[in-house]
Amino acid sequence: MIIDLHGLTVHAAWRVFNSRVTEAYYAGHKTCKVITGYGQIQSELNTWASNHDKIRACRRQDPNQGSFIIKLNKRR
């Protein structure tokens, strides 16, 4: 699943991020690609990921610094 937050405000991006990660978890996805761009959302994403109970890891993609790979917890 791809979650594109590029161009959204920080508050709108946070809402979209939380709802889409939860959807991906319940749909059985193992990973999500999150596109943030280079603005404020990029600096907030690690905090959002560490506070979300369905996420086990978050890492920036290389060489594209404006996107991240989110690894989801196993569904119980």
C-alpha positions, -999 to +999 in steps of 0.1 A: +000+000+000+012+035-008+003+064+015+009+097-003+010+126+022+029+150-001+011+184-004-011+179+027-010+201+058+006+185+089-027+179+106-044+165+076-014+143+069-015+129+105-051+120+101-046+103+067-015+085+080-032+070+111-063+059+092-044+044+062-019+025+085-048+010+104-066+001+072-034-016+059-029-035+091-065-049+090-062-057+053-032-079+061-004-058+045+031-063+059+046-030+047+035+005+035+054+030+015+048+066+028+056+095+005+062+127+025+082+150+003+108+172+020+087+194+043+075+194+079+057+160+074+090+143+068+104+154+102+072+144+120+068+109+105+092+090+128+073+103+158+040+094+143+053+059+135+068+053+169+034+063+186+013+040+164+005+007+179+003-012+146+038-002+134+070-021+143+096-002+122+100+029+101+130+036+078+137+062+052+141+049+017+175+054+001+181+073-023+147+089-022+148+108+011+112+120+007+097+085+013+097+059+040+090+022+044+067+013+073+067-023+086+035-033+103+030-057+132+016-091+126-021-093+128-034-112+157 
